[in-house]
Amino acid sequence: MVAEDPAHFWHKELEYANSRPELRNFVLPVAVEVGLRPSELALPGSFDKSRETQLTMIEAYSQELQKQFPNIPNIRAIMLPSTGYAQADRAYKAQTGEVLFRNYSARALDNLSGVAPAFVGRDLPGGRLYVNGWAVVSDSGIVGGVPAVVFVGNR
């Protein structure tokens, strides 16, 4: 993905991804369509919480969705792997001309560098997208829990 569009990513992202088998070799097990809310990507209060806390918040959001849409029993909110958020950012830019992650990052489901959870995003709207690993919980306000809406089914 990085090799297809190097200008979209941090200038050393291809080198970074190629040096990490967990990024280089990752393929989603199934094709999936996801929905994100561009106007409010991250859940309020989710910034710089632990991944466990962010996953709990996303699960609570998922349960709210299921209550709001009782006629859609297979609707769920999940945390994506880093490649999923990167693909969403590229697709959003292709459709709108704007980047999805403008000045913060999404915590991802996968790990990098052993136990450090991955995150995907940008420091500035004009910056390039990056993937990194960071286990630190801090008050910097840059890593949020970003729910992706999926429909679980047998299609």
N, CA, C and O atoms as a GROMACS GRO file, in nm:
protein
  620
    1MET      N    1   0.083  -0.118   0.000
    1MET     CA    2   0.000   0.000   0.000
    1MET      C    3   0.088   0.125   0.000
    1MET      O    4   0.061   0.220  -0.074
    2VAL      N    5   0.194   0.127   0.081
    2VAL     CA    6   0.282   0.243   0.088
    2VAL      C    7   0.354   0.262  -0.045
    2VAL      O    8   0.370   0.374  -0.092
    3ALA      N    9   0.400   0.153  -0.105
    3ALA     CA   10   0.471   0.161  -0.232
    3ALA      C   11   0.382   0.214  -0.344
    3ALA      O   12   0.432   0.278  -0.437
    4GLU      N   13   0.251   0.189  -0.336
    4GLU     CA   14   0.158   0.237  -0.438
    4GLU      C   15   0.139   0.388  -0.433
    4GLU      O   16   0.111   0.450  -0.535
    5ASP      N   17   0.155   0.448  -0.315
    5ASP     CA   18   0.128   0.591  -0.297
    5ASP      C   19   0.225   0.652  -0.196
    5ASP      O   20   0.182   0.698  -0.090
    6PRO      N   21   0.355   0.652  -0.224
    6PRO     CA   22   0.453   0.697  -0.125
    6PRO      C   23   0.435   0.841  -0.080
    6PRO      O   24   0.473   0.874   0.033
    7ALA      N   25   0.380   0.928  -0.164
    7ALA     CA   26   0.362   1.068  -0.126
    7ALA      C   27   0.257   1.086  -0.016
    7ALA      O   28   0.254   1.189   0.052
    8HIS      N   29   0.170   0.987   0.002
    8HIS     CA   30   0.066   0.994   0.104
    8HIS      C   31   0.122   0.966   0.244
    8HIS      O   32   0.065   1.009   0.344
    9PHE      N   33   0.232   0.895   0.249
    9PHE     CA   34   0.288   0.848   0.375
    9PHE      C   35   0.415   0.923   0.413
    9PHE      O   36   0.479   0.987   0.330
   10TRP      N   37   0.449   0.914   0.541
   10TRP     CA   38   0.574   0.968   0.594
   10TRP      C   39   0.688   0.921   0.505
   10TRP      O   40   0.685   0.808   0.456
   11HIS      N   41   0.788   1.005   0.482
   11HIS     CA   42   0.889   0.978   0.382
   11HIS      C   43   0.970   0.850   0.407
   11HIS      O   44   1.030   0.798   0.313
   12LYS      N   45   0.974   0.798   0.528
   12LYS     CA   46   1.046   0.673   0.555
   12LYS      C   47   0.951   0.559   0.591
   12LYS      O   48   0.993   0.458   0.648
   13GLU      N   49   0.823   0.575   0.557
   13GLU     CA   50   0.723   0.474   0.595
   13GLU      C   51   0.746   0.340   0.528
   13GLU      O   52   0.726   0.236   0.591
   14LEU      N   53   0.788   0.339   0.401
   14LEU     CA   54   0.812   0.212   0.333
   14LEU      C   55   0.925   0.136   0.401
   14LEU      O   56   0.916   0.015   0.422
   15GLU      N   57   1.030   0.206   0.435
   15GLU     CA   58   1.142   0.144   0.507
   15GLU      C   59   1.096   0.092   0.643
   15GLU      O   60   1.131  -0.019   0.684
   16TYR      N   61   1.016   0.172   0.712
   16TYR     CA   62   0.963   0.134   0.844
   16TYR      C   63   0.876   0.009   0.832
   16TYR      O   64   0.892  -0.086   0.909
   17ALA      N   65   0.784   0.009   0.736
   17ALA     CA   66   0.693  -0.105   0.719
   17ALA      C   67   0.768  -0.231   0.677
   17ALA      O   68   0.740  -0.340   0.726
   18ASN      N   69   0.861  -0.216   0.585
   18ASN     CA   70   0.936  -0.332   0.538
   18ASN      C   71   1.023  -0.394   0.647
   18ASN      O   72   1.054  -0.513   0.642
   19SER      N   73   1.064  -0.315   0.745
   19SER     CA   74   1.148  -0.367   0.853
   19SER      C   75   1.067  -0.435   0.963
   19SER      O   76   1.124  -0.491   1.056
   20ARG      N   77   0.936  -0.432   0.952
   20ARG     CA   78   0.847  -0.492   1.052
   20ARG      C   79   0.756  -0.595   0.986
   20ARG      O   80   0.661  -0.560   0.916
   21PRO      N   81   0.786  -0.724   1.009
   21PRO     CA   82   0.704  -0.828   0.945
   21PRO      C   83   0.555  -0.816   0.977
   21PRO      O   84   0.471  -0.851   0.895
   22GLU      N   85   0.522  -0.765   1.097
   22GLU     CA   86   0.381  -0.754   1.133
   22GLU      C   87   0.308  -0.654   1.044
   22GLU      O   88   0.187  -0.665   1.028
   23LEU      N   89   0.378  -0.558   0.986
   23LEU     CA   90   0.318  -0.465   0.890
   23LEU      C   91   0.335  -0.517   0.747
   23LEU      O   92   0.240  -0.518   0.670
   24ARG      N   93   0.455  -0.558   0.714
   24ARG     CA   94   0.487  -0.601   0.577
   24ARG      C   95   0.401  -0.718   0.533
   24ARG      O   96   0.359  -0.723   0.417
   25ASN      N   97   0.374  -0.812   0.622
   25ASN     CA   98   0.307  -0.936   0.585
   25ASN      C   99   0.158  -0.939   0.618
   25ASN      O  100   0.091  -1.038   0.590
   26PHE      N  101   0.105  -0.833   0.678
   26PHE     CA  102  -0.034  -0.836   0.721
   26PHE      C  103  -0.130  -0.823   0.604
   26PHE      O  104  -0.117  -0.733   0.520
   27VAL      N  105  -0.225  -0.912   0.601
   27VAL     CA  106  -0.334  -0.908   0.502
   27VAL      C  107  -0.463  -0.932   0.579
   27VAL      O  108  -0.472  -1.026   0.658
   28LEU      N  109  -0.562  -0.847   0.557
   28LEU     CA  110  -0.691  -0.871   0.621
   28LEU      C  111  -0.742  -1.008   0.579
   28LEU      O  112  -0.734  -1.042   0.462
   29PRO      N  113  -0.794  -1.088   0.674
   29PRO     CA  114  -0.838  -1.223   0.640
   29PRO      C  115  -0.959  -1.227   0.546
   29PRO      O  116  -0.980  -1.326   0.476
   30VAL      N  117  -1.037  -1.122   0.546
   30VAL     CA  118  -1.153  -1.113   0.456
   30VAL      C  119  -1.166  -0.969   0.407
   30VAL      O  120  -1.118  -0.876   0.472
   31ALA      N  121  -1.230  -0.953   0.293
   31ALA     CA  122  -1.259  -0.817   0.246
   31ALA      C  123  -1.367  -0.760   0.337
   31ALA      O  124  -1.461  -0.829   0.375
   32VAL      N  125  -1.352  -0.634   0.371
   32VAL     CA  126  -1.446  -0.573   0.464
   32VAL      C  127  -1.468  -0.427   0.426
   32VAL      O  128  -1.374  -0.357   0.388
   33GLU      N  129  -1.592  -0.384   0.437
   33GLU     CA  130  -1.624  -0.242   0.421
   33GLU      C  131  -1.646  -0.186   0.560
   33GLU      O  132  -1.710  -0.249   0.645
   34VAL      N  133  -1.592  -0.067   0.583
   34VAL     CA  134  -1.608  -0.005   0.714
   34VAL      C  135  -1.667   0.134   0.698
   34VAL      O  136  -1.654   0.198   0.593
   35GLY      N  137  -1.730   0.179   0.804
   35GLY     CA  138  -1.783   0.315   0.807
   35GLY      C  139  -1.715   0.391   0.921
   35GLY      O  140  -1.702   0.340   1.032
   36LEU      N  141  -1.672   0.511   0.891
   36LEU     CA  142  -1.612   0.600   0.991
   36LEU      C  143  -1.688   0.731   0.988
   36LEU      O  144  -1.745   0.768   0.885
   37ARG      N  145  -1.689   0.801   1.098
   37ARG     CA  146  -1.758   0.930   1.106
   37ARG      C  147  -1.652   1.040   1.097
   37ARG      O  148  -1.593   1.076   1.199
   38PRO      N  149  -1.626   1.095   0.978
   38PRO     CA  150  -1.520   1.194   0.961
   38PRO      C  151  -1.533   1.317   1.051
   38PRO      O  152  -1.432   1.375   1.091
   39SER      N  153  -1.655   1.357   1.082
   39SER     CA  154  -1.673   1.477   1.164
   39SER      C  155  -1.634   1.455   1.310
   39SER      O  156  -1.605   1.550   1.382
   40GLU      N  157  -1.634   1.331   1.352
   40GLU     CA  158  -1.595   1.298   1.490
   40GLU      C  159  -1.536   1.157   1.490
   40GLU      O  160  -1.600   1.061   1.533
   41LEU      N  161  -1.413   1.147   1.440
   41LEU     CA  162  -1.350   1.016   1.426
   41LEU      C  163  -1.330   0.946   1.560
   41LEU      O  164  -1.372   0.832   1.578
   42ALA      N  165  -1.268   1.015   1.653
   42ALA     CA  166  -1.235   0.954   1.781
   42ALA      C  167  -1.349   0.972   1.881
   42ALA      O  168  -1.419   1.073   1.880
   43LEU      N  169  -1.365   0.873   1.965
   43LEU     CA  170  -1.466   0.884   2.070
   43LEU      C  171  -1.425   0.991   2.170
   43LEU      O  172  -1.308   0.996   2.209
   44PRO      N  173  -1.518   1.075   2.212
   44PRO     CA  174  -1.486   1.176   2.313
   44PRO      C  175  -1.432   1.109   2.440
   44PRO      O  176  -1.485   1.008   2.486
   45GLY      N  177  -1.326   1.167   2.495
   45GLY     CA  178  -1.266   1.114   2.617
   45GLY      C  179  -1.175   0.995   2.596
   45GLY      O  180  -1.127   0.937   2.694
   46SER      N  181  -1.150   0.956   2.470
   46SER     CA  182  -1.068   0.837   2.444
   46SER      C  183  -0.920   0.866   2.422
   46SER      O  184  -0.839   0.774   2.415
   47PHE      N  185  -0.885   0.993   2.413
   47PHE     CA  186  -0.746   1.025   2.380
   47PHE      C  187  -0.649   0.985   2.490
   47PHE      O  188  -0.669   1.012   2.608
   48ASP      N  189  -0.544   0.918   2.444
   48ASP     CA  190  -0.431   0.877   2.528
   48ASP      C  191  -0.470   0.789   2.646
   48ASP      O  192  -0.404   0.789   2.749
   49LYS      N  193  -0.577   0.715   2.628
   49LYS     CA  194  -0.611   0.609   2.722
   49LYS      C  195  -0.539   0.483   2.676
   49LYS      O  196  -0.489   0.476   2.564
   50SER      N  197  -0.533   0.385   2.761
   50SER     CA  198  -0.472   0.258   2.722
   50SER      C  199  -0.555   0.193   2.611
   50SER      O  200  -0.673   0.225   2.594
   51ARG      N  201  -0.493   0.104   2.537
   51ARG     CA  202  -0.570   0.035   2.432
   51ARG      C  203  -0.685  -0.043   2.494
   51ARG      O  204  -0.794  -0.048   2.437
   52GLU      N  205  -0.662  -0.104   2.609
   52GLU     CA  206  -0.769  -0.178   2.676
   52GLU      C  207  -0.889  -0.086   2.705
   52GLU      O  208  -1.004  -0.124   2.680
   53THR      N  209  -0.862   0.033   2.756
   53THR     CA  210  -0.970   0.128   2.785
   53THR      C  211  -1.039   0.172   2.657
   53THR      O  212  -1.162   0.180   2.652
   54GLN      N  213  -0.961   0.200   2.553
   54GLN     CA  214  -1.020   0.240   2.425
   54GLN      C  215  -1.104   0.128   2.365
   54GLN      O  216  -1.210   0.155   2.307
   55LEU      N  217  -1.059   0.003   2.377
   55LEU     CA  218  -1.140  -0.110   2.328
   55LEU      C  219  -1.271  -0.120   2.405
   55LEU      O  220  -1.375  -0.150   2.346
   56THR      N  221  -1.266  -0.097   2.536
   56THR     CA  222  -1.388  -0.100   2.618
   56THR      C  223  -1.482   0.011   2.575
   56THR      O  224  -1.603  -0.010   2.568
   57MET      N  225  -1.429   0.130   2.545
   57MET     CA  226  -1.511   0.242   2.500
   57MET      C  227  -1.575   0.211   2.364
   57MET      O  228  -1.692   0.244   2.341
   58ILE      N  229  -1.499   0.149   2.275
   58ILE     CA  230  -1.551   0.114   2.143
   58ILE      C  231  -1.659   0.008   2.156
   58ILE      O  232  -1.759   0.011   2.083
   59GLU      N  233  -1.641  -0.087   2.247
   59GLU     CA  234  -1.744  -0.189   2.270
   59GLU      C  235  -1.872  -0.124   2.322
   59GLU      O  236  -1.982  -0.161   2.280
   60ALA      N  237  -1.859  -0.028   2.414
   60ALA     CA  238  -1.978   0.043   2.466
   60ALA      C  239  -2.048   0.117   2.352
   60ALA      O  240  -2.171   0.118   2.345
   61TYR      N  241  -1.970   0.180   2.264
   61TYR     CA  242  -2.026   0.248   2.147
   61TYR      C  243  -2.098   0.148   2.056
   61TYR      O  244  -2.204   0.177   2.003
   62SER      N  245  -2.039   0.030   2.040
   62SER     CA  246  -2.099  -0.074   1.959
   62SER      C  247  -2.234  -0.115   2.016
   62SER      O  248  -2.331  -0.133   1.941
   63GLN      N  249  -2.242  -0.129   2.147
   63GLN     CA  250  -2.369  -0.166   2.210
   63GLN      C  251  -2.474  -0.055   2.193
   63GLN      O  252  -2.593  -0.084   2.176
   64GLU      N  253  -2.429   0.071   2.198
   64GLU     CA  254  -2.521   0.183   2.172
   64GLU      C  255  -2.576   0.176   2.029
   64GLU      O  256  -2.696   0.196   2.007
   65LEU      N  257  -2.488   0.148   1.933
   65LEU     CA  258  -2.532   0.134   1.793
   65LEU      C  259  -2.636   0.024   1.778
   65LEU      O  260  -2.736   0.041   1.708
   66GLN      N  261  -2.613  -0.087   1.845
   66GLN     CA  262  -2.706  -0.199   1.836
   66GLN      C  263  -2.843  -0.160   1.894
   66GLN      O  264  -2.946  -0.207   1.845
   67LYS      N  265  -2.844  -0.076   1.997
   67LYS     CA  266  -2.971  -0.029   2.052
   67LYS      C  267  -3.038   0.072   1.959
   67LYS      O  268  -3.160   0.070   1.944
   68GLN      N  269  -2.958   0.159   1.896
   68GLN     CA  270  -3.012   0.260   1.805
   68GLN      C  271  -3.069   0.198   1.678
   68GLN      O  272  -3.164   0.250   1.619
   69PHE      N  273  -3.008   0.087   1.636
   69PHE     CA  274  -3.049   0.022   1.511
   69PHE      C  275  -3.087  -0.123   1.538
   69PHE      O  276  -3.017  -0.215   1.494
   70PRO      N  277  -3.196  -0.145   1.609
   70PRO     CA  278  -3.233  -0.283   1.645
   70PRO      C  279  -3.270  -0.369   1.524
   70PRO      O  280  -3.269  -0.492   1.534
   71ASN      N  281  -3.303  -0.307   1.413
   71ASN     CA  282  -3.337  -0.384   1.292
   71ASN      C  283  -3.214  -0.429   1.215
   71ASN      O  284  -3.225  -0.500   1.115
   72ILE      N  285  -3.097  -0.388   1.261
   72ILE     CA  286  -2.971  -0.430   1.198
   72ILE      C  287  -2.892  -0.509   1.304
   72ILE      O  288  -2.802  -0.453   1.368
   73PRO      N  289  -2.924  -0.635   1.323
   73PRO     CA  290  -2.864  -0.710   1.433
   73PRO      C  291  -2.714  -0.737   1.417
   73PRO      O  292  -2.648  -0.772   1.515
   74ASN      N  293  -2.660  -0.721   1.298
   74ASN     CA  294  -2.519  -0.752   1.277
   74ASN      C  295  -2.429  -0.628   1.274
   74ASN      O  296  -2.314  -0.638   1.230
   75ILE      N  297  -2.477  -0.514   1.320
   75ILE     CA  298  -2.394  -0.392   1.321
   75ILE      C  299  -2.302  -0.396   1.444
   75ILE      O  300  -2.345  -0.430   1.554
   76ARG      N  301  -2.176  -0.362   1.422
   76ARG     CA  302  -2.078  -0.361   1.531
   76ARG      C  303  -1.978  -0.247   1.508
   76ARG      O  304  -1.954  -0.206   1.394
   77ALA      N  305  -1.922  -0.197   1.616
   77ALA     CA  306  -1.810  -0.102   1.609
   77ALA      C  307  -1.687  -0.175   1.659
   77ALA      O  308  -1.691  -0.242   1.762
   78ILE      N  309  -1.578  -0.161   1.585
   78ILE     CA  310  -1.455  -0.231   1.620
   78ILE      C  311  -1.336  -0.137   1.607
   78ILE      O  312  -1.347  -0.031   1.546
   79MET      N  313  -1.223  -0.177   1.664
   79MET     CA  314  -1.095  -0.111   1.640
   79MET      C  315  -1.030  -0.186   1.524
   79MET      O  316  -1.028  -0.309   1.522
   80LEU      N  317  -0.977  -0.112   1.428
   80LEU     CA  318  -0.915  -0.172   1.311
   80LEU      C  319  -0.765  -0.196   1.333
   80LEU      O  320  -0.704  -0.134   1.420
   81PRO      N  321  -0.706  -0.286   1.254
   81PRO     CA  322  -0.561  -0.294   1.251
   81PRO      C  323  -0.505  -0.170   1.181
   81PRO      O  324  -0.580  -0.099   1.113
   82SER      N  325  -0.379  -0.144   1.197
   82SER     CA  326  -0.318  -0.022   1.141
   82SER      C  327  -0.338  -0.011   0.991
   82SER      O  328  -0.361   0.099   0.939
   83THR      N  329  -0.329  -0.122   0.920
   83THR     CA  330  -0.348  -0.114   0.774
   83THR      C  331  -0.490  -0.074   0.737
   83THR      O  332  -0.511  -0.010   0.634
   84GLY      N  333  -0.587  -0.109   0.820
   84GLY     CA  334  -0.726  -0.069   0.794
   84GLY      C  335  -0.745   0.081   0.804
   84GLY      O  336  -0.810   0.142   0.719
   85TYR      N  337  -0.686   0.142   0.909
   85TYR     CA  338  -0.696   0.288   0.921
   85TYR      C  339  -0.619   0.358   0.808
   85TYR      O  340  -0.664   0.460   0.757
   86ALA      N  341  -0.503   0.303   0.769
   86ALA     CA  342  -0.427   0.362   0.660
   86ALA      C  343  -0.505   0.355   0.529
   86ALA      O  344  -0.506   0.451   0.452
   87GLN      N  345  -0.571   0.242   0.504
   87GLN     CA  346  -0.651   0.228   0.382
   87GLN      C  347  -0.769   0.325   0.384
   87GLN      O  348  -0.804   0.384   0.282
   88ALA      N  349  -0.830   0.342   0.501
   88ALA     CA  350  -0.942   0.435   0.512
   88ALA      C  351  -0.898   0.578   0.484
   88ALA      O  352  -0.970   0.653   0.418
   89ASP      N  353  -0.780   0.616   0.532
   89ASP     CA  354  -0.729   0.750   0.508
   89ASP      C  355  -0.705   0.774   0.359
   89ASP      O  356  -0.739   0.879   0.305
   90ARG      N  357  -0.646   0.676   0.292
   90ARG     CA  358  -0.621   0.688   0.148
   90ARG      C  359  -0.752   0.695   0.070
   90ARG      O  360  -0.766   0.776  -0.022
   91ALA      N  361  -0.847   0.609   0.106
   91ALA     CA  362  -0.975   0.606   0.035
   91ALA      C  363  -1.050   0.737   0.055
   91ALA      O  364  -1.110   0.789  -0.040
   92TYR      N  365  -1.048   0.791   0.175
   92TYR     CA  366  -1.117   0.917   0.202
   92TYR      C  367  -1.055   1.030   0.120
   92TYR      O  368  -1.127   1.113   0.065
   93LYS      N  369  -0.923   1.031   0.111
   93LYS     CA  370  -0.858   1.135   0.031
   93LYS      C  371  -0.892   1.120  -0.117
   93LYS      O  372  -0.913   1.219  -0.187
   94ALA      N  373  -0.897   0.997  -0.165
   94ALA     CA  374  -0.933   0.974  -0.306
   94ALA      C  375  -1.075   1.022  -0.334
   94ALA      O  376  -1.102   1.073  -0.443
   95GLN      N  377  -1.167   1.007  -0.238
   95GLN     CA  378  -1.306   1.046  -0.259
   95GLN      C  379  -1.330   1.195  -0.237
   95GLN      O  380  -1.412   1.255  -0.306
   96THR      N  381  -1.258   1.255  -0.142
   96THR     CA  382  -1.290   1.393  -0.103
   96THR      C  383  -1.179   1.494  -0.131
   96THR      O  384  -1.205   1.615  -0.133
   97GLY      N  385  -1.058   1.447  -0.151
   97GLY     CA  386  -0.945   1.537  -0.166
   97GLY      C  387  -0.886   1.579  -0.032
   97GLY      O  388  -0.784   1.647  -0.028
   98GLU      N  389  -0.950   1.540   0.077
   98GLU     CA  390  -0.904   1.572   0.213
   98GLU      C  391  -0.855   1.445   0.281
   98GLU      O  392  -0.898   1.335   0.247
   99VAL      N  393  -0.765   1.461   0.377
   99VAL     CA  394  -0.720   1.345   0.454
   99VAL      C  395  -0.816   1.322   0.570
   99VAL      O  396  -0.879   1.416   0.619
  100LEU      N  397  -0.826   1.200   0.613
  100LEU     CA  398  -0.916   1.163   0.722
  100LEU      C  399  -0.854   1.197   0.858
  100LEU      O  400  -0.918   1.261   0.942
  101PHE      N  401  -0.733   1.155   0.879
  101PHE     CA  402  -0.662   1.183   1.003
  101PHE      C  403  -0.581   1.311   0.982
  101PHE      O  404  -0.480   1.311   0.913
  102ARG      N  405  -0.627   1.420   1.043
  102ARG     CA  406  -0.567   1.551   1.017
  102ARG      C  407  -0.461   1.590   1.119
  102ARG      O  408  -0.353   1.636   1.081
  103ASN      N  409  -0.490   1.572   1.247
  103ASN     CA  410  -0.394   1.621   1.348
  103ASN      C  411  -0.391   1.532   1.472
  103ASN      O  412  -0.357   1.578   1.581
  104TYR      N  413  -0.427   1.407   1.454
  104TYR     CA  414  -0.412   1.310   1.562
  104TYR      C  415  -0.410   1.171   1.501
  104TYR      O  416  -0.415   1.154   1.379
  105SER      N  417  -0.401   1.072   1.588
  105SER     CA  418  -0.386   0.935   1.542
  105SER      C  419  -0.492   0.844   1.602
  105SER      O  420  -0.554   0.877   1.704
  106ALA      N  421  -0.512   0.730   1.538
  106ALA     CA  422  -0.601   0.626   1.588
  106ALA      C  423  -0.518   0.513   1.644
  106ALA      O  424  -0.426   0.464   1.579
  107ARG      N  425  -0.551   0.471   1.765
  107ARG     CA  426  -0.488   0.350   1.819
  107ARG      C  427  -0.536   0.234   1.734
  107ARG      O  428  -0.653   0.229   1.695
  108ALA      N  429  -0.447   0.140   1.704
  108ALA     CA  430  -0.481   0.026   1.620
  108ALA      C  431  -0.481  -0.104   1.700
  108ALA      O  432  -0.426  -0.112   1.810
  109LEU      N  433  -0.543  -0.204   1.644
  109LEU     CA  434  -0.558  -0.332   1.709
  109LEU      C  435  -0.429  -0.412   1.713
  109LEU      O  436  -0.409  -0.493   1.804
  110ASP      N  437  -0.342  -0.392   1.618
  110ASP     CA  438  -0.219  -0.471   1.610
  110ASP      C  439  -0.106  -0.409   1.692
  110ASP      O  440  -0.111  -0.292   1.730
  111ASN      N  441  -0.004  -0.491   1.717
  111ASN     CA  442   0.114  -0.448   1.791
  111ASN      C  443   0.231  -0.430   1.696
  111ASN      O  444   0.241  -0.497   1.593
  112LEU      N  445   0.319  -0.341   1.731
  112LEU     CA  446   0.447  -0.323   1.663
  112LEU      C  447   0.557  -0.332   1.768
  112LEU      O  448   0.533  -0.306   1.885
  113SER      N  449   0.673  -0.369   1.727
  113SER     CA  450   0.788  -0.374   1.818
  113SER      C  451   0.756  -0.455   1.943
  113SER      O  452   0.778  -0.409   2.055
  114GLY      N  453   0.705  -0.574   1.924
  114GLY     CA  454   0.676  -0.660   2.038
  114GLY      C  455   0.541  -0.632   2.100
  114GLY      O  456   0.440  -0.689   2.058
  115VAL      N  457   0.538  -0.544   2.200
  115VAL     CA  458   0.414  -0.522   2.274
  115VAL      C  459   0.356  -0.382   2.257
  115VAL      O  460   0.251  -0.352   2.315
  116ALA      N  461   0.420  -0.297   2.181
  116ALA     CA  462   0.371  -0.160   2.165
  116ALA      C  463   0.254  -0.156   2.068
  116ALA      O  464   0.269  -0.197   1.953
  117PRO      N  465   0.136  -0.108   2.112
  117PRO     CA  466   0.023  -0.097   2.019
  117PRO      C  467   0.055   0.001   1.906
  117PRO      O  468   0.117   0.105   1.927
  118ALA      N  469   0.011  -0.034   1.788
  118ALA     CA  470   0.030   0.053   1.672
  118ALA      C  471  -0.066   0.170   1.679
  118ALA      O  472  -0.172   0.162   1.741
  119PHE      N  473  -0.028   0.279   1.614
  119PHE     CA  474  -0.120   0.390   1.592
  119PHE      C  475  -0.092   0.450   1.456
  119PHE      O  476   0.020   0.441   1.405
  120VAL      N  477  -0.195   0.512   1.397
  120VAL     CA  478  -0.190   0.564   1.260
  120VAL      C  479  -0.242   0.706   1.260
  120VAL      O  480  -0.348   0.732   1.318
  121GLY      N  481  -0.171   0.797   1.197
  121GLY     CA  482  -0.224   0.933   1.189
  121GLY      C  483  -0.125   1.035   1.140
  121GLY      O  484  -0.027   1.003   1.072
  122ARG      N  485  -0.152   1.160   1.176
  122ARG     CA  486  -0.071   1.275   1.138
  122ARG      C  487  -0.062   1.370   1.256
  122ARG      O  488  -0.153   1.379   1.338
  123ASP      N  489   0.050   1.442   1.262
  123ASP     CA  490   0.064   1.547   1.362
  123ASP      C  491  -0.003   1.676   1.315
  123ASP      O  492  -0.055   1.753   1.396
  124LEU      N  493   0.000   1.700   1.182
  124LEU     CA  494  -0.054   1.822   1.123
  124LEU      C  495  -0.136   1.787   0.999
  124LEU      O  496  -0.106   1.688   0.932
  125PRO      N  497  -0.238   1.866   0.967
  125PRO     CA  498  -0.321   1.837   0.850
  125PRO      C  499  -0.242   1.822   0.719
  125PRO      O  500  -0.281   1.742   0.634
  126GLY      N  501  -0.136   1.896   0.702
  126GLY     CA  502  -0.057   1.889   0.579
  126GLY      C  503   0.050   1.783   0.583
  126GLY      O  504   0.123   1.766   0.484
  127GLY      N  505   0.063   1.712   0.694
  127GLY     CA  506   0.167   1.611   0.708
  127GLY      C  507   0.131   1.482   0.636
  127GLY      O  508   0.020   1.465   0.585
  128ARG      N  509   0.227   1.394   0.633
  128ARG     CA  510   0.205   1.264   0.571
  128ARG      C  511   0.162   1.163   0.678
  128ARG      O  512   0.197   1.176   0.795
  129LEU      N  513   0.087   1.064   0.636
  129LEU     CA  514   0.038   0.961   0.725
  129LEU      C  515   0.153   0.874   0.774
  129LEU      O  516   0.245   0.843   0.697
  130TYR      N  517   0.149   0.835   0.900
  130TYR     CA  518   0.252   0.746   0.953
  130TYR      C  519   0.188   0.637   1.037
  130TYR      O  520   0.076   0.653   1.088
  131VAL      N  521   0.260   0.528   1.052
  131VAL     CA  522   0.224   0.420   1.142
  131VAL      C  523   0.340   0.407   1.238
  131VAL      O  524   0.456   0.407   1.198
  132ASN      N  525   0.308   0.396   1.366
  132ASN     CA  526   0.412   0.385   1.467
  132ASN      C  527   0.360   0.300   1.581
  132ASN      O  528   0.242   0.264   1.583
  133GLY      N  529   0.446   0.268   1.675
  133GLY     CA  530   0.406   0.193   1.792
  133GLY      C  531   0.435   0.273   1.917
  133GLY      O  532   0.542   0.333   1.930
  134TRP      N  533   0.338   0.275   2.009
  134TRP     CA  534   0.356   0.355   2.129
  134TRP      C  535   0.268   0.298   2.239
  134TRP      O  536   0.145   0.304   2.231
  135ALA      N  537   0.330   0.243   2.340
  135ALA     CA  538   0.254   0.185   2.452
  135ALA      C  539   0.225   0.287   2.560
  135ALA      O  540   0.149   0.259   2.652
  136VAL      N  541   0.285   0.405   2.550
  136VAL     CA  542   0.275   0.505   2.654
  136VAL      C  543   0.135   0.566   2.658
  136VAL      O  544   0.078   0.601   2.554
  137VAL      N  545   0.082   0.579   2.777
  137VAL     CA  546  -0.041   0.654   2.799
  137VAL      C  547   0.004   0.788   2.855
  137VAL      O  548   0.072   0.792   2.958
  138SER      N  549  -0.034   0.897   2.790
  138SER     CA  550   0.012   1.028   2.834
  138SER      C  551  -0.102   1.129   2.822
  138SER      O  552  -0.215   1.092   2.792
  139ASP      N  553  -0.069   1.253   2.844
  139ASP     CA  554  -0.170   1.357   2.830
  139ASP      C  555  -0.145   1.444   2.707
  139ASP      O  556  -0.184   1.560   2.704
  140SER      N  557  -0.080   1.386   2.606
  140SER     CA  558  -0.048   1.464   2.486
  140SER      C  559  -0.170   1.486   2.396
  140SER      O  560  -0.170   1.578   2.314
  141GLY      N  561  -0.273   1.405   2.410
  141GLY     CA  562  -0.396   1.424   2.333
  141GLY      C  563  -0.386   1.389   2.187
  141GLY      O  564  -0.458   1.447   2.105
  142ILE      N  565  -0.297   1.295   2.150
  142ILE     CA  566  -0.282   1.266   2.008
  142ILE      C  567  -0.328   1.128   1.963
  142ILE      O  568  -0.340   1.105   1.843
  143VAL      N  569  -0.354   1.035   2.055
  143VAL     CA  570  -0.391   0.900   2.015
  143VAL      C  571  -0.529   0.866   2.070
  143VAL      O  572  -0.546   0.846   2.190
  144GLY      N  573  -0.627   0.861   1.980
  144GLY     CA  574  -0.765   0.837   2.022
  144GLY      C  575  -0.816   0.700   1.982
  144GLY      O  576  -0.756   0.630   1.901
  145GLY      N  577  -0.928   0.663   2.040
  145GLY     CA  578  -0.998   0.540   2.004
  145GLY      C  579  -1.096   0.571   1.893
  145GLY      O  580  -1.193   0.644   1.914
  146VAL      N  581  -1.073   0.516   1.775
  146VAL     CA  582  -1.154   0.546   1.657
  146VAL      C  583  -1.236   0.422   1.618
  146VAL      O  584  -1.180   0.326   1.565
  147PRO      N  585  -1.366   0.425   1.644
  147PRO     CA  586  -1.449   0.309   1.609
  147PRO      C  587  -1.477   0.304   1.459
  147PRO      O  588  -1.503   0.405   1.395
  148ALA      N  589  -1.471   0.184   1.406
  148ALA     CA  590  -1.510   0.159   1.267
  148ALA      C  591  -1.635   0.073   1.271
  148ALA      O  592  -1.640  -0.028   1.341
  149VAL      N  593  -1.735   0.112   1.197
  149VAL     CA  594  -1.861   0.038   1.195
  149VAL      C  595  -1.854  -0.067   1.084
  149VAL      O  596  -1.823  -0.037   0.969
  150VAL      N  597  -1.884  -0.189   1.122
  150VAL     CA  598  -1.884  -0.301   1.028
  150VAL      C  599  -2.015  -0.377   1.043
  150VAL      O  600  -2.088  -0.360   1.142
  151PHE      N  601  -2.044  -0.460   0.947
  151PHE     CA  602  -2.161  -0.546   0.952
  151PHE      C  603  -2.111  -0.690   0.950
  151PHE      O  604  -2.056  -0.735   0.850
  152VAL      N  605  -2.131  -0.760   1.058
  152VAL     CA  606  -2.085  -0.897   1.073
  152VAL      C  607  -2.188  -0.988   1.010
  152VAL      O  608  -2.306  -0.982   1.046
  153GLY      N  609  -2.146  -1.071   0.917
  153GLY     CA  610  -2.241  -1.158   0.851
  153GLY      C  611  -2.173  -1.263   0.769
  153GLY      O  612  -2.051  -1.278   0.774
  154ASN      N  613  -2.252  -1.336   0.693
  154ASN     CA  614  -2.201  -1.447   0.612
  154ASN      C  615  -2.194  -1.416   0.463
  154ASN      O  616  -2.190  -1.509   0.383
  155ARG      N  617  -2.193  -1.290   0.425
  155ARG     CA  618  -2.193  -1.258   0.283
  155ARG      C  619  -2.060  -1.284   0.219
  155ARG      O  620  -2.044  -1.262   0.099
   0.00000   0.00000   0.00000
